[in-house]
Amino acid sequence: MSTSVDHREWDYSKSKQRVFNVTSHICTFLFLNVLFTFAVFNAILQWLKSLFVRLNRKETPTDPKSKAELKLIPDLNYYFRLYGLQVNTYDVTTDDGYVLTIQRIIDPQESAEDRAKRLPILCVHGLLQSSGSFCSSGKQSLAYYFHQQGYDVWLGNNRCGFEAKHTFLSPSDHKMWDWDIIDMAQKDLPALIEHVLISCDSQAESVTLVCHSQGTTQGFITLDSDKFGLSSKINCFVALSPAVFGGELLEKRLFIRFIAWMSLKKFFFGINSFIPFAMTMRKYIGTSKAYCQLSYMMFNYLFDWNDTLWDQDLKCRHFLFSPVYVSMKLMAWWLNSKEGFNQSKAILEPKKQWFDSTTPPIFLVIPTQDLLVDGRSLVGHMKSYEPECRYSYIYLENYSHLDVLWSKSVIDDVGVPIINFLESEVYK
């Protein structure tokens, strides 16, 4: 199994920490200015391109004033109360002291007897995202759909998230940020699963795990040879935009290659969290449309996905729940082309069987337009090296990395196949 760029504990003198803090603040400020410039230029080009298409089709752009004004409130409860539901929030502490947040969607009018009939689904988000990514589309979201289908829906958040909390470390301590994807797979995922199994009313012995992108990486690392003893506690693993093989974007886009190179330079991004200035901006202007639009433009430029399949009235709402705090060490793992996640190389040991008959059924949702991860290579591995594993997959034409969460047709294209797979392979 591939590990982190350097999974040994970071240990720096206080003077070196201060130097890294100063240089990283200067470098990341300049970096964000350059990224902003490129993102705006890219957004203008895309707007001109879409305008040209509309003119050729003799279409007129929608008047933005005719659209309903939506309140931008970074609280899932605000939106789910509109549907008569409630989102409860709980703290979960990992073995190494990080305090995670997990949320549960409930119907406050539902009886305890009916709630006990619901079997648990745990959703785990992707890189720089939060649990909100599974439900920011409201009734069009997977989380809402799973609840309507009779499941007990839990929304997990990885360490640090919107607020870095630990039982004895402070965010200013560089040891607070000494973790990467291996720690998240070994510590965060087991803690979230254990909390769900202890707290769910059905007293279920296993949970359905639905992950997106980075969350799927945690799941695959965990299930590989059952390294952390979780296979028996997961009855099905659903991987949306599975991040096992890197996509062509990692080598194709020069800006990402530059970030990957600089991620190994401690003076540039530092040794604590990744670009904390972005979280400071979110704290003060995160509910403004300008901030949400800026976040969209920057992520769109970096990762080359688009919003053509999204409900445009909901686009700003999606970015209320991102970005989140992540460690620089985690970002170095994702971006480093030699030892971490990269094109044509799996995060697990290549050309080897990863799973066996004890592995829970796996359902892969592969967007064909996803340049960030390579789902086809994963399907190829499953066909060649996993004879004992029960798995299935679907390819989604015209879908890109985030469309598996935010497409207007995500319920029909993603939600329904997932439920069908659960009913045929898990609860038959």
C-alpha positions, 0 to 999 in steps of 0.5 A: 500500500502506498503511504504518505509523502513522509508518514513519520511524525514531523518534529521541528524546532520552534524557531523553524516553525516561526520561519515556516509560518512567516514564509508560508503566509507570504507565499500563499498570499501571492499564490492566491492572487495568481490563482484568482487571476487565472480563475477569473480569466478562465471564467471569462473565457467560459462565459464567452464560450457559453454565450457563443453557444447560446447565440448560435442556438438563438437562445437568450440568457436567463435574466438573473433577476427572475430567479428566486433569491435564496438565502445562503446560510451554512446550516443544513438544519435551515434547509432540511426544516423546510422539508419537515426534517431535522439534522442533529449534530454530534461529536466523535473523538478518534483514538488519536484525540481529534474531535470529529463532527457527525450529523444525522437526518431525522424526521422529528414526527417519526415514532421510535418504532418506525425509526428503528426500522431504518438501516444506517447509511454513512456518507463520507465527503471528498477532499476540501469538502464537508458533509454538506456536499451530500445534501446541499441540493435539498430534495435533489440530494442523495442524502434526502433521497436515501432518507425518503427510501427508508434509511437512517442517514448519517453524514460524516466529517473528517478531522479538523473540518470547519473547526480544528478541535483536539482533546489536547492539541491546539491549532497553532501546534504543528503536531495538530496537522501531522496527519494524512490519508492513512490516519483518516482511514485508520482513525477517522473512518472507524470512529465514525462507523462505530458511532453510527452502530452504537447510536442507530435505533435499529441496533444494526451490526453493519453500515452501508458506506457511501463515499465520494472521491477522497472518502472512497480512498479512505474506504479502499485503504480500510478494506484492502486486506481488511487492515483495520478490521472493519470489513464485518462492520460495512455491509456495502461500499458505494464509491462515487468518483472513486479516487484510486487511480489518478486522472490525466489532469494531474499531469496535464495541468501545469498549475497543478504540477506547480502546486505539487512541486511546491507542496514539498517545500515547507517554506511555501505552504508551511507545515500546518493547515493548507492555505488557512487564509481561505478559511479566514475569508470563509469565516467573514464573507462565506455567506455572500454570493461573491465568496461562493462564486469565487470558490466555484471559479477557483475550484473549476479552474484547478480541477476542470469540471463544469456546472452544466448539469447542475441546478444553477439556483443551487450553485452558490449553496453548494459552496457554503459547505466548503472548503474546510481545514486540511493538513498540508501533509494531506495535500502533499500526499494528494499532489505529490507525483512520486509517492502519493496520488498520481496518474496511472498508479494506484494508491494500493499495491499494483497488480495484486489482489486487494479484496477477498470473499470477506470484503463487502459488496462494492458499487462503483459510480464512474463519471466518464468526463472525470479528469481528476480520477481514473475510474476506468483503470479501477474497473480494469483492476477489479476485472483482472485481480478481484475474482472473490469480490462481489462488485458492480459498476456504472459509467455515467456519460457526460458526468464529471467529478462533482456531478455524482453529487450535484447533477439535476438528475442525480437521483435517477442516475446515481441514487436509484442504481445505488438503492437497487444494488443494496436491495439486490446484493445486501438486503435481498 
